[in-house]
Amino acid sequence: MLYSQVAGQEEIKTSLIKSINNNQVSHCYLFEGPEGVGKFELALIFAQSLLCLNFNKEPCNECKSCIKINSYNHPDLHIINENGNSIKREDIDVLINSIYNKPYEAKRKVYILKDAHLMTPRAANGFLKTLEEPPGDSVMILLTINSNLLLPTIVSRCQEVKFRNVSKETIKLYLKDNDSDCVELAVNYSKGILNKAINMINGNDDTLKKREEVIKIFDRIVNSDSETIYELENYFEDKKDNIDLIIEIMIMWIRDIMFVNNNMENLTINKDCIELLKTHGKKMKTDSDIIEFMQNISDNIKNNVNYKLAIDNMLLKIQEDFK
Ligand SMILES: [Zn+2]
């Protein structure tokens, strides 16, 4: 593996590489950031760098250590909670039993704990003891979506590394050789999470399918009378769990309509639907405040207002502003 295989996170890469070259590797790292930004991938490459026999800026990918890591087969690399279920006391006991032994082949042992916030309280207490006196030849890398979910005593003993969403440009660059025709849509709907974009392209994330569905619903709302709104109530009742995403897709659609109305088609996200955007654009009130209105509806739903009433208001407002 190479550092360039993870999109973005350049500052983190630089500081990890520097820590190896300057012999300032910590005993415990806490990689924190949203799902899908490359925490696990970077933890693996860092582990490989620590175990590589010829490390220099990148793992060499040729030594016996690199070969074993690339085939997930290195006895000094331990991945705990690989399936992301939960970390039980027994899992931590396995770690404790091996961490005080000498490494099998390398100079160090590396432990990656996926979803470290899923440690049970008993597991966390056991782990804390290890953190108090970590053996010099071990490096632990904890991965979490939110460090507030971990015991503060664990967090304070780790070097925190914060991952952020990456820019659209970075994701686009990373996917430049992919010839799927939905790359651009996936980039725009990924919210800076590379794995989400990749899953959309591979069909493992149905956001793009939902987009098509929501555009059809939107078209129906603007082309019908208030009676239809009551027919659509069932649809929205069924989609209660996804309402955030549905409103977000609608807001992106309306934003595109505004771009088209202002001759800025190049800025649209839904580029494959320009004709429909234009049709809707002709119906839109020029002084519409609908985006703000829908944002409020979305916030209100999060704050538990009457769901049905909020949806009715939103649908009526869409009809009013797209006559
Ligand atoms: Zn190597």
py3Dmol code that shows the C-alpha trace and the ligand (Angstrom):
import py3Dmol

protein = """\
ATOM      1  CA  MET A   1       0.000   0.000   0.000  1.00  0.00           C
ATOM      2  CA  LEU A   2       1.005   3.592  -0.514  1.00  0.00           C
ATOM      3  CA  TYR A   3      -0.056   6.785   1.237  1.00  0.00           C
ATOM      4  CA  SER A   4      -1.395   8.088  -2.062  1.00  0.00           C
ATOM      5  CA  GLN A   5      -4.008   5.332  -1.983  1.00  0.00           C
ATOM      6  CA  VAL A   6      -5.902   7.302   0.656  1.00  0.00           C
ATOM      7  CA  ALA A   7      -7.550  10.447  -0.712  1.00  0.00           C
ATOM      8  CA  GLY A   8      -6.698  13.685   1.089  1.00  0.00           C
ATOM      9  CA  GLN A   9      -5.669  13.851   4.776  1.00  0.00           C
ATOM     10  CA  GLU A  10      -2.270  15.181   3.631  1.00  0.00           C
ATOM     11  CA  GLU A  11      -1.375  16.844   6.942  1.00  0.00           C
ATOM     12  CA  ILE A  12      -2.008  13.620   8.813  1.00  0.00           C
ATOM     13  CA  LYS A  13       0.108  11.613   6.383  1.00  0.00           C
ATOM     14  CA  THR A  14       2.973  14.069   6.659  1.00  0.00           C
ATOM     15  CA  SER A  15       2.946  14.051  10.427  1.00  0.00           C
ATOM     16  CA  LEU A  16       2.764  10.240  10.674  1.00  0.00           C
ATOM     17  CA  ILE A  17       5.672   9.824   8.249  1.00  0.00           C
ATOM     18  CA  LYS A  18       7.648  12.448  10.146  1.00  0.00           C
ATOM     19  CA  SER A  19       7.053  10.689  13.449  1.00  0.00           C
ATOM     20  CA  ILE A  20       8.639   7.524  12.055  1.00  0.00           C
ATOM     21  CA  ASN A  21      11.590   9.317  10.478  1.00  0.00           C
ATOM     22  CA  ASN A  22      12.244  11.325  13.654  1.00  0.00           C
ATOM     23  CA  ASN A  23      11.810   8.334  15.903  1.00  0.00           C
ATOM     24  CA  GLN A  24       8.923   9.962  17.697  1.00  0.00           C
ATOM     25  CA  VAL A  25       6.274   7.326  17.313  1.00  0.00           C
ATOM     26  CA  SER A  26       3.631   7.389  20.067  1.00  0.00           C
ATOM     27  CA  HIS A  27       2.403   4.327  21.907  1.00  0.00           C
ATOM     28  CA  CYS A  28      -1.190   5.054  21.226  1.00  0.00           C
ATOM     29  CA  TYR A  29      -2.995   7.010  18.531  1.00  0.00           C
ATOM     30  CA  LEU A  30      -6.641   7.891  18.401  1.00  0.00           C
ATOM     31  CA  PHE A  31      -7.872   8.390  14.836  1.00  0.00           C
ATOM     32  CA  GLU A  32     -11.137  10.287  15.055  1.00  0.00           C
ATOM     33  CA  GLY A  33     -13.436  11.234  12.171  1.00  0.00           C
ATOM     34  CA  PRO A  34     -16.614  10.341  10.291  1.00  0.00           C
ATOM     35  CA  GLU A  35     -17.210   6.937   8.768  1.00  0.00           C
ATOM     36  CA  GLY A  36     -15.540   6.478   5.391  1.00  0.00           C
ATOM     37  CA  VAL A  37     -12.838   9.176   5.427  1.00  0.00           C
ATOM     38  CA  GLY A  38      -9.971   6.674   5.374  1.00  0.00           C
ATOM     39  CA  LYS A  39      -9.140   6.099   9.056  1.00  0.00           C
ATOM     40  CA  PHE A  40      -8.756   2.344   8.701  1.00  0.00           C
ATOM     41  CA  GLU A  41      -6.869   2.558   5.417  1.00  0.00           C
ATOM     42  CA  LEU A  42      -4.428   5.084   6.837  1.00  0.00           C
ATOM     43  CA  ALA A  43      -4.030   3.040  10.038  1.00  0.00           C
ATOM     44  CA  LEU A  44      -3.069   0.031   7.890  1.00  0.00           C
ATOM     45  CA  ILE A  45      -0.545   1.988   5.851  1.00  0.00           C
ATOM     46  CA  PHE A  46       0.922   3.493   9.010  1.00  0.00           C
ATOM     47  CA  ALA A  47       1.155   0.000  10.523  1.00  0.00           C
ATOM     48  CA  GLN A  48       2.898  -1.196   7.388  1.00  0.00           C
ATOM     49  CA  SER A  49       5.278   1.757   7.581  1.00  0.00           C
ATOM     50  CA  LEU A  50       6.109   0.862  11.187  1.00  0.00           C
ATOM     51  CA  LEU A  51       6.793  -2.760  10.322  1.00  0.00           C
ATOM     52  CA  CYS A  52       8.491  -2.245   6.933  1.00  0.00           C
ATOM     53  CA  LEU A  53      12.189  -3.138   6.914  1.00  0.00           C
ATOM     54  CA  ASN A  54      13.132  -0.361   4.462  1.00  0.00           C
ATOM     55  CA  PHE A  55      10.738   2.447   5.289  1.00  0.00           C
ATOM     56  CA  ASN A  56      11.496   5.743   3.619  1.00  0.00           C
ATOM     57  CA  LYS A  57       8.564   8.115   3.148  1.00  0.00           C
ATOM     58  CA  GLU A  58       6.500   5.173   1.904  1.00  0.00           C
ATOM     59  CA  PRO A  59       6.542   1.507   2.886  1.00  0.00           C
ATOM     60  CA  CYS A  60       8.753  -0.304   0.349  1.00  0.00           C
ATOM     61  CA  ASN A  61       6.073  -2.890  -0.593  1.00  0.00           C
ATOM     62  CA  GLU A  62       8.910  -5.340  -1.341  1.00  0.00           C
ATOM     63  CA  CYS A  63      10.356  -6.529   1.955  1.00  0.00           C
ATOM     64  CA  LYS A  64       8.983  -9.696   3.548  1.00  0.00           C
ATOM     65  CA  SER A  65       7.173  -7.609   6.124  1.00  0.00           C
ATOM     66  CA  CYS A  66       5.362  -5.509   3.507  1.00  0.00           C
ATOM     67  CA  ILE A  67       4.446  -8.602   1.523  1.00  0.00           C
ATOM     68  CA  LYS A  68       2.909 -10.187   4.607  1.00  0.00           C
ATOM     69  CA  ILE A  69       0.965  -7.041   5.467  1.00  0.00           C
ATOM     70  CA  ASN A  70      -0.325  -6.668   1.940  1.00  0.00           C
ATOM     71  CA  SER A  71      -1.715 -10.168   2.212  1.00  0.00           C
ATOM     72  CA  TYR A  72      -3.157  -9.496   5.723  1.00  0.00           C
ATOM     73  CA  ASN A  73      -0.814 -12.052   7.120  1.00  0.00           C
ATOM     74  CA  HIS A  74       1.717 -10.355   9.406  1.00  0.00           C
ATOM     75  CA  PRO A  75       1.986 -11.918  12.870  1.00  0.00           C
ATOM     76  CA  ASP A  76       2.852  -8.575  14.484  1.00  0.00           C
ATOM     77  CA  LEU A  77      -0.146  -6.725  13.095  1.00  0.00           C
ATOM     78  CA  HIS A  78      -3.265  -7.329  15.149  1.00  0.00           C
ATOM     79  CA  ILE A  79      -6.649  -6.031  14.072  1.00  0.00           C
ATOM     80  CA  ILE A  80      -9.209  -6.012  16.846  1.00  0.00           C
ATOM     81  CA  ASN A  81     -12.943  -5.801  16.155  1.00  0.00           C
ATOM     82  CA  GLU A  82     -12.499  -6.221  12.436  1.00  0.00           C
ATOM     83  CA  ASN A  83     -16.264  -6.540  11.911  1.00  0.00           C
ATOM     84  CA  GLY A  84     -17.057  -3.428  13.922  1.00  0.00           C
ATOM     85  CA  ASN A  85     -19.385  -5.241  16.340  1.00  0.00           C
ATOM     86  CA  SER A  86     -18.223  -4.557  19.862  1.00  0.00           C
ATOM     87  CA  ILE A  87     -15.015  -4.944  21.831  1.00  0.00           C
ATOM     88  CA  LYS A  88     -15.482  -7.263  24.769  1.00  0.00           C
ATOM     89  CA  ARG A  89     -13.256  -7.932  27.744  1.00  0.00           C
ATOM     90  CA  GLU A  90     -12.137 -11.211  26.103  1.00  0.00           C
ATOM     91  CA  ASP A  91     -10.866  -9.260  23.070  1.00  0.00           C
ATOM     92  CA  ILE A  92      -8.876  -6.955  25.316  1.00  0.00           C
ATOM     93  CA  ASP A  93      -7.513  -9.973  27.235  1.00  0.00           C
ATOM     94  CA  VAL A  94      -6.154 -11.346  23.963  1.00  0.00           C
ATOM     95  CA  LEU A  95      -4.479  -7.986  23.364  1.00  0.00           C
ATOM     96  CA  ILE A  96      -3.036  -7.871  26.884  1.00  0.00           C
ATOM     97  CA  ASN A  97      -1.698 -11.420  26.547  1.00  0.00           C
ATOM     98  CA  SER A  98       0.175 -10.633  23.366  1.00  0.00           C
ATOM     99  CA  ILE A  99       1.257  -7.063  23.966  1.00  0.00           C
ATOM    100  CA  TYR A 100       3.753  -7.964  26.714  1.00  0.00           C
ATOM    101  CA  ASN A 101       5.382 -10.635  24.564  1.00  0.00           C
ATOM    102  CA  LYS A 102       8.183  -9.922  22.132  1.00  0.00           C
ATOM    103  CA  PRO A 103       7.177  -9.330  18.525  1.00  0.00           C
ATOM    104  CA  TYR A 104       7.417 -12.419  16.310  1.00  0.00           C
ATOM    105  CA  GLU A 105       9.398 -10.914  13.467  1.00  0.00           C
ATOM    106  CA  ALA A 106       9.348  -7.143  13.406  1.00  0.00           C
ATOM    107  CA  LYS A 107      10.745  -4.617  15.841  1.00  0.00           C
ATOM    108  CA  ARG A 108       7.269  -3.709  16.998  1.00  0.00           C
ATOM    109  CA  LYS A 109       3.744  -4.985  17.367  1.00  0.00           C
ATOM    110  CA  VAL A 110       0.932  -2.886  16.002  1.00  0.00           C
ATOM    111  CA  TYR A 111      -2.677  -3.092  17.175  1.00  0.00           C
ATOM    112  CA  ILE A 112      -5.551  -1.491  15.287  1.00  0.00           C
ATOM    113  CA  LEU A 113      -8.812  -1.291  17.246  1.00  0.00           C
ATOM    114  CA  LYS A 114     -11.726  -0.577  14.960  1.00  0.00           C
ATOM    115  CA  ASP A 115     -14.683   1.335  16.410  1.00  0.00           C
ATOM    116  CA  ALA A 116     -12.943   1.737  19.754  1.00  0.00           C
ATOM    117  CA  HIS A 117     -16.020   3.471  21.169  1.00  0.00           C
ATOM    118  CA  LEU A 118     -17.726   0.079  21.071  1.00  0.00           C
ATOM    119  CA  MET A 119     -15.589  -1.161  23.979  1.00  0.00           C
ATOM    120  CA  THR A 120     -17.747  -2.455  26.783  1.00  0.00           C
ATOM    121  CA  PRO A 121     -17.032  -0.787  30.163  1.00  0.00           C
ATOM    122  CA  ARG A 122     -15.168  -3.907  31.342  1.00  0.00           C
ATOM    123  CA  ALA A 123     -13.097  -3.959  28.171  1.00  0.00           C
ATOM    124  CA  ALA A 124     -12.334  -0.247  28.527  1.00  0.00           C
ATOM    125  CA  ASN A 125     -11.122  -0.719  32.094  1.00  0.00           C
ATOM    126  CA  GLY A 126      -8.852  -3.565  31.076  1.00  0.00           C
ATOM    127  CA  PHE A 127      -7.530  -1.564  28.173  1.00  0.00           C
ATOM    128  CA  LEU A 128      -6.849   1.443  30.377  1.00  0.00           C
ATOM    129  CA  LYS A 129      -4.417  -0.606  32.466  1.00  0.00           C
ATOM    130  CA  THR A 130      -2.447  -1.442  29.316  1.00  0.00           C
ATOM    131  CA  LEU A 131      -2.367   2.215  28.378  1.00  0.00           C
ATOM    132  CA  GLU A 132      -0.933   3.148  31.760  1.00  0.00           C
ATOM    133  CA  GLU A 133       2.179   1.097  31.134  1.00  0.00           C
ATOM    134  CA  PRO A 134       2.404   0.399  27.431  1.00  0.00           C
ATOM    135  CA  PRO A 135       5.319  -1.835  26.416  1.00  0.00           C
ATOM    136  CA  GLY A 136       7.934   0.114  24.454  1.00  0.00           C
ATOM    137  CA  ASP A 137       7.710  -2.073  21.373  1.00  0.00           C
ATOM    138  CA  SER A 138       3.988  -1.674  20.755  1.00  0.00           C
ATOM    139  CA  VAL A 139       1.870   0.845  18.908  1.00  0.00           C
ATOM    140  CA  MET A 140      -1.885   0.949  19.290  1.00  0.00           C
ATOM    141  CA  ILE A 141      -4.157   2.769  16.863  1.00  0.00           C
ATOM    142  CA  LEU A 142      -7.724   3.337  18.045  1.00  0.00           C
ATOM    143  CA  LEU A 143     -10.317   4.293  15.455  1.00  0.00           C
ATOM    144  CA  THR A 144     -13.522   6.090  16.373  1.00  0.00           C
ATOM    145  CA  ILE A 145     -16.225   8.270  14.904  1.00  0.00           C
ATOM    146  CA  ASN A 146     -16.359  10.356  18.079  1.00  0.00           C
ATOM    147  CA  SER A 147     -13.786  10.517  20.865  1.00  0.00           C
ATOM    148  CA  ASN A 148     -16.449  11.752  23.310  1.00  0.00           C
ATOM    149  CA  LEU A 149     -17.802   8.225  23.303  1.00  0.00           C
ATOM    150  CA  LEU A 150     -14.583   6.902  24.870  1.00  0.00           C
ATOM    151  CA  LEU A 151     -13.471   7.143  28.494  1.00  0.00           C
ATOM    152  CA  PRO A 152     -11.699  10.504  28.938  1.00  0.00           C
ATOM    153  CA  THR A 153      -8.887   8.637  30.706  1.00  0.00           C
ATOM    154  CA  ILE A 154      -8.301   6.657  27.512  1.00  0.00           C
ATOM    155  CA  VAL A 155      -8.449   9.716  25.263  1.00  0.00           C
ATOM    156  CA  SER A 156      -5.967  11.654  27.398  1.00  0.00           C
ATOM    157  CA  ARG A 157      -3.378   8.897  27.020  1.00  0.00           C
ATOM    158  CA  CYS A 158      -3.585   8.837  23.237  1.00  0.00           C
ATOM    159  CA  GLN A 159      -2.228  11.113  20.585  1.00  0.00           C
ATOM    160  CA  GLU A 160      -5.371  12.418  18.911  1.00  0.00           C
ATOM    161  CA  VAL A 161      -5.442  12.601  15.120  1.00  0.00           C
ATOM    162  CA  LYS A 162      -8.524  14.291  13.703  1.00  0.00           C
ATOM    163  CA  PHE A 163      -9.700  13.277  10.243  1.00  0.00           C
ATOM    164  CA  ARG A 164     -11.878  15.648   8.268  1.00  0.00           C
ATOM    165  CA  ASN A 165     -14.087  15.293   5.237  1.00  0.00           C
ATOM    166  CA  VAL A 166     -12.091  15.868   2.082  1.00  0.00           C
ATOM    167  CA  SER A 167     -12.874  18.329  -0.675  1.00  0.00           C
ATOM    168  CA  LYS A 168     -14.896  17.437  -3.754  1.00  0.00           C
ATOM    169  CA  GLU A 169     -11.834  18.168  -5.865  1.00  0.00           C
ATOM    170  CA  THR A 170      -9.752  15.638  -3.929  1.00  0.00           C
ATOM    171  CA  ILE A 171     -12.399  12.951  -4.352  1.00  0.00           C
ATOM    172  CA  LYS A 172     -12.775  13.788  -8.027  1.00  0.00           C
ATOM    173  CA  LEU A 173      -9.036  13.511  -8.521  1.00  0.00           C
ATOM    174  CA  TYR A 174      -8.971  10.188  -6.705  1.00  0.00           C
ATOM    175  CA  LEU A 175     -11.737   8.825  -8.946  1.00  0.00           C
ATOM    176  CA  LYS A 176     -10.396  10.302 -12.184  1.00  0.00           C
ATOM    177  CA  ASP A 177      -9.705   6.914 -13.788  1.00  0.00           C
ATOM    178  CA  ASN A 178     -13.149   5.562 -13.015  1.00  0.00           C
ATOM    179  CA  ASP A 179     -15.242   5.525 -16.164  1.00  0.00           C
ATOM    180  CA  SER A 180     -18.668   5.155 -14.549  1.00  0.00           C
ATOM    181  CA  ASP A 181     -20.996   7.883 -15.776  1.00  0.00           C
ATOM    182  CA  CYS A 182     -22.183   8.683 -12.268  1.00  0.00           C
ATOM    183  CA  VAL A 183     -18.770   9.754 -10.903  1.00  0.00           C
ATOM    184  CA  GLU A 184     -19.690  13.406 -10.816  1.00  0.00           C
ATOM    185  CA  LEU A 185     -23.040  12.819  -9.128  1.00  0.00           C
ATOM    186  CA  ALA A 186     -21.373  10.532  -6.594  1.00  0.00           C
ATOM    187  CA  VAL A 187     -18.724  13.165  -5.850  1.00  0.00           C
ATOM    188  CA  ASN A 188     -21.414  15.787  -5.314  1.00  0.00           C
ATOM    189  CA  TYR A 189     -23.556  13.604  -3.098  1.00  0.00           C
ATOM    190  CA  SER A 190     -20.633  12.152  -1.099  1.00  0.00           C
ATOM    191  CA  LYS A 191     -20.300  15.103   1.313  1.00  0.00           C
ATOM    192  CA  GLY A 192     -16.553  14.732   1.250  1.00  0.00           C
ATOM    193  CA  ILE A 193     -16.570  11.072   2.252  1.00  0.00           C
ATOM    194  CA  LEU A 194     -14.589   9.114  -0.271  1.00  0.00           C
ATOM    195  CA  ASN A 195     -15.924   5.679   0.637  1.00  0.00           C
ATOM    196  CA  LYS A 196     -19.467   6.948   0.226  1.00  0.00           C
ATOM    197  CA  ALA A 197     -18.653   8.122  -3.298  1.00  0.00           C
ATOM    198  CA  ILE A 198     -17.056   4.755  -4.111  1.00  0.00           C
ATOM    199  CA  ASN A 199     -20.068   2.871  -2.714  1.00  0.00           C
ATOM    200  CA  MET A 200     -22.443   4.954  -4.799  1.00  0.00           C
ATOM    201  CA  ILE A 201     -20.481   4.124  -7.926  1.00  0.00           C
ATOM    202  CA  ASN A 202     -20.400   0.423  -7.039  1.00  0.00           C
ATOM    203  CA  GLY A 203     -24.104   0.396  -6.244  1.00  0.00           C
ATOM    204  CA  ASN A 204     -23.524  -0.323  -2.538  1.00  0.00           C
ATOM    205  CA  ASP A 205     -25.128   2.949  -1.483  1.00  0.00           C
ATOM    206  CA  ASP A 206     -28.579   3.798  -2.764  1.00  0.00           C
ATOM    207  CA  THR A 207     -28.377   7.598  -2.476  1.00  0.00           C
ATOM    208  CA  LEU A 208     -28.391   8.005  -6.247  1.00  0.00           C
ATOM    209  CA  LYS A 209     -31.387   5.704  -6.592  1.00  0.00           C
ATOM    210  CA  LYS A 210     -33.183   7.783  -3.944  1.00  0.00           C
ATOM    211  CA  ARG A 211     -32.267  10.897  -5.891  1.00  0.00           C
ATOM    212  CA  GLU A 212     -34.144   9.631  -8.930  1.00  0.00           C
ATOM    213  CA  GLU A 213     -37.136   8.734  -6.809  1.00  0.00           C
ATOM    214  CA  VAL A 214     -37.193  12.136  -5.075  1.00  0.00           C
ATOM    215  CA  ILE A 215     -36.914  14.028  -8.369  1.00  0.00           C
ATOM    216  CA  LYS A 216     -39.960  12.106  -9.648  1.00  0.00           C
ATOM    217  CA  ILE A 217     -41.883  12.929  -6.469  1.00  0.00           C
ATOM    218  CA  PHE A 218     -40.882  16.579  -6.738  1.00  0.00           C
ATOM    219  CA  ASP A 219     -42.098  16.637 -10.333  1.00  0.00           C
ATOM    220  CA  ARG A 220     -45.389  15.172  -9.196  1.00  0.00           C
ATOM    221  CA  ILE A 221     -45.793  17.780  -6.452  1.00  0.00           C
ATOM    222  CA  VAL A 222     -45.239  20.737  -8.753  1.00  0.00           C
ATOM    223  CA  ASN A 223     -47.490  19.318 -11.471  1.00  0.00           C
ATOM    224  CA  SER A 224     -50.560  18.499  -9.469  1.00  0.00           C
ATOM    225  CA  ASP A 225     -53.174  20.009  -7.212  1.00  0.00           C
ATOM    226  CA  SER A 226     -53.430  19.989  -3.451  1.00  0.00           C
ATOM    227  CA  GLU A 227     -55.352  16.701  -3.573  1.00  0.00           C
ATOM    228  CA  THR A 228     -52.170  14.904  -4.640  1.00  0.00           C
ATOM    229  CA  ILE A 229     -50.440  16.128  -1.534  1.00  0.00           C
ATOM    230  CA  TYR A 230     -52.751  14.035   0.565  1.00  0.00           C
ATOM    231  CA  GLU A 231     -51.996  11.070  -1.658  1.00  0.00           C
ATOM    232  CA  LEU A 232     -48.305  11.616  -1.063  1.00  0.00           C
ATOM    233  CA  GLU A 233     -48.693  11.520   2.705  1.00  0.00           C
ATOM    234  CA  ASN A 234     -48.264   7.757   2.727  1.00  0.00           C
ATOM    235  CA  TYR A 235     -45.027   8.012   0.804  1.00  0.00           C
ATOM    236  CA  PHE A 236     -43.584  10.449   3.322  1.00  0.00           C
ATOM    237  CA  GLU A 237     -44.895   8.456   6.261  1.00  0.00           C
ATOM    238  CA  ASP A 238     -43.036   5.390   4.916  1.00  0.00           C
ATOM    239  CA  LYS A 239     -39.851   7.396   4.426  1.00  0.00           C
ATOM    240  CA  LYS A 240     -39.787   8.952   7.875  1.00  0.00           C
ATOM    241  CA  ASP A 241     -36.374   7.444   8.630  1.00  0.00           C
ATOM    242  CA  ASN A 242     -34.872   8.929   5.469  1.00  0.00           C
ATOM    243  CA  ILE A 243     -36.535  12.312   5.552  1.00  0.00           C
ATOM    244  CA  ASP A 244     -33.232  14.129   6.149  1.00  0.00           C
ATOM    245  CA  LEU A 245     -31.812  12.782   2.931  1.00  0.00           C
ATOM    246  CA  ILE A 246     -35.054  13.366   0.991  1.00  0.00           C
ATOM    247  CA  ILE A 247     -35.230  17.028   1.999  1.00  0.00           C
ATOM    248  CA  GLU A 248     -31.542  17.422   1.272  1.00  0.00           C
ATOM    249  CA  ILE A 249     -31.976  15.994  -2.232  1.00  0.00           C
ATOM    250  CA  MET A 250     -34.926  18.350  -2.798  1.00  0.00           C
ATOM    251  CA  ILE A 251     -32.915  21.345  -1.614  1.00  0.00           C
ATOM    252  CA  MET A 252     -30.083  20.413  -3.982  1.00  0.00           C
ATOM    253  CA  TRP A 253     -32.644  20.128  -6.767  1.00  0.00           C
ATOM    254  CA  ILE A 254     -34.115  23.566  -6.042  1.00  0.00           C
ATOM    255  CA  ARG A 255     -30.649  25.053  -5.803  1.00  0.00           C
ATOM    256  CA  ASP A 256     -29.971  23.640  -9.287  1.00  0.00           C
ATOM    257  CA  ILE A 257     -33.234  25.164 -10.572  1.00  0.00           C
ATOM    258  CA  MET A 258     -32.000  28.547  -9.356  1.00  0.00           C
ATOM    259  CA  PHE A 259     -28.669  28.068 -11.115  1.00  0.00           C
ATOM    260  CA  VAL A 260     -30.407  27.121 -14.354  1.00  0.00           C
ATOM    261  CA  ASN A 261     -32.711  30.151 -14.082  1.00  0.00           C
ATOM    262  CA  ASN A 262     -29.626  32.329 -13.773  1.00  0.00           C
ATOM    263  CA  ASN A 263     -27.792  30.741 -16.702  1.00  0.00           C
ATOM    264  CA  MET A 264     -25.280  28.985 -14.470  1.00  0.00           C
ATOM    265  CA  GLU A 265     -25.880  25.437 -15.661  1.00  0.00           C
ATOM    266  CA  ASN A 266     -22.220  24.622 -15.176  1.00  0.00           C
ATOM    267  CA  LEU A 267     -22.715  24.859 -11.390  1.00  0.00           C
ATOM    268  CA  THR A 268     -25.563  22.356 -11.222  1.00  0.00           C
ATOM    269  CA  ILE A 269     -25.194  18.987  -9.540  1.00  0.00           C
ATOM    270  CA  ASN A 270     -28.013  17.204 -11.357  1.00  0.00           C
ATOM    271  CA  LYS A 271     -26.478  17.815 -14.775  1.00  0.00           C
ATOM    272  CA  ASP A 272     -28.224  14.813 -16.299  1.00  0.00           C
ATOM    273  CA  CYS A 273     -31.630  16.479 -15.796  1.00  0.00           C
ATOM    274  CA  ILE A 274     -31.112  19.952 -17.246  1.00  0.00           C
ATOM    275  CA  GLU A 275     -34.353  19.885 -19.281  1.00  0.00           C
ATOM    276  CA  LEU A 276     -36.489  19.040 -16.270  1.00  0.00           C
ATOM    277  CA  LEU A 277     -34.666  21.666 -14.203  1.00  0.00           C
ATOM    278  CA  LYS A 278     -35.540  24.222 -16.873  1.00  0.00           C
ATOM    279  CA  THR A 279     -39.192  23.157 -16.894  1.00  0.00           C
ATOM    280  CA  HIS A 280     -39.390  23.509 -13.119  1.00  0.00           C
ATOM    281  CA  GLY A 281     -37.453  26.749 -13.340  1.00  0.00           C
ATOM    282  CA  LYS A 282     -40.183  28.306 -15.490  1.00  0.00           C
ATOM    283  CA  LYS A 283     -42.709  27.567 -12.761  1.00  0.00           C
ATOM    284  CA  MET A 284     -40.678  28.939  -9.870  1.00  0.00           C
ATOM    285  CA  LYS A 285     -41.641  32.192  -8.181  1.00  0.00           C
ATOM    286  CA  THR A 286     -38.802  34.684  -8.590  1.00  0.00           C
ATOM    287  CA  ASP A 287     -38.799  35.838  -4.971  1.00  0.00           C
ATOM    288  CA  SER A 288     -39.085  32.364  -3.473  1.00  0.00           C
ATOM    289  CA  ASP A 289     -37.577  31.741  -0.030  1.00  0.00           C
ATOM    290  CA  ILE A 290     -38.206  28.033  -0.316  1.00  0.00           C
ATOM    291  CA  ILE A 291     -34.705  26.778   0.468  1.00  0.00           C
ATOM    292  CA  GLU A 292     -34.718  28.540   3.815  1.00  0.00           C
ATOM    293  CA  PHE A 293     -38.262  27.302   4.434  1.00  0.00           C
ATOM    294  CA  MET A 294     -37.278  23.681   3.783  1.00  0.00           C
ATOM    295  CA  GLN A 295     -34.183  23.976   5.906  1.00  0.00           C
ATOM    296  CA  ASN A 296     -36.445  25.078   8.765  1.00  0.00           C
ATOM    297  CA  ILE A 297     -38.799  22.169   8.153  1.00  0.00           C
ATOM    298  CA  SER A 298     -35.855  19.797   8.320  1.00  0.00           C
ATOM    299  CA  ASP A 299     -34.683  21.356  11.602  1.00  0.00           C
ATOM    300  CA  ASN A 300     -38.197  21.250  13.031  1.00  0.00           C
ATOM    301  CA  ILE A 301     -38.542  17.560  12.225  1.00  0.00           C
ATOM    302  CA  LYS A 302     -35.270  16.914  14.052  1.00  0.00           C
ATOM    303  CA  ASN A 303     -36.776  18.769  16.999  1.00  0.00           C
ATOM    304  CA  ASN A 304     -39.785  16.459  16.977  1.00  0.00           C
ATOM    305  CA  VAL A 305     -42.533  18.727  15.728  1.00  0.00           C
ATOM    306  CA  ASN A 306     -45.647  17.019  14.364  1.00  0.00           C
ATOM    307  CA  TYR A 307     -44.160  15.151  11.408  1.00  0.00           C
ATOM    308  CA  LYS A 308     -47.286  14.973   9.275  1.00  0.00           C
ATOM    309  CA  LEU A 309     -48.026  18.667   9.717  1.00  0.00           C
ATOM    310  CA  ALA A 310     -44.457  19.631   8.864  1.00  0.00           C
ATOM    311  CA  ILE A 311     -44.537  17.532   5.680  1.00  0.00           C
ATOM    312  CA  ASP A 312     -47.930  18.960   4.637  1.00  0.00           C
ATOM    313  CA  ASN A 313     -46.615  22.495   5.115  1.00  0.00           C
ATOM    314  CA  MET A 314     -43.553  21.713   3.062  1.00  0.00           C
ATOM    315  CA  LEU A 315     -45.518  20.177   0.190  1.00  0.00           C
ATOM    316  CA  LEU A 316     -48.016  23.057   0.127  1.00  0.00           C
ATOM    317  CA  LYS A 317     -45.176  25.566   0.101  1.00  0.00           C
ATOM    318  CA  ILE A 318     -43.509  23.778  -2.828  1.00  0.00           C
ATOM    319  CA  GLN A 319     -46.798  23.914  -4.756  1.00  0.00           C
ATOM    320  CA  GLU A 320     -47.271  27.570  -3.908  1.00  0.00           C
ATOM    321  CA  ASP A 321     -43.780  28.532  -5.087  1.00  0.00           C
ATOM    322  CA  PHE A 322     -43.900  26.367  -8.247  1.00  0.00           C
ATOM    323  CA  LYS A 323     -47.228  27.264  -9.805  1.00  0.00           C
TER     324      LYS A 323
END
"""
ligand_1 = """\
1
ZN
Zn 8.767 -2.915 3.294
"""
view = py3Dmol.view(width=600, height=400)
view.addModel(protein, "pdb")
view.setStyle({"model": 0}, {"cartoon": {"style": "trace"}})
view.addModel(ligand_1, "xyz")
view.setStyle({"model": 1}, {"stick": {}})
view.zoomTo()
view.show()
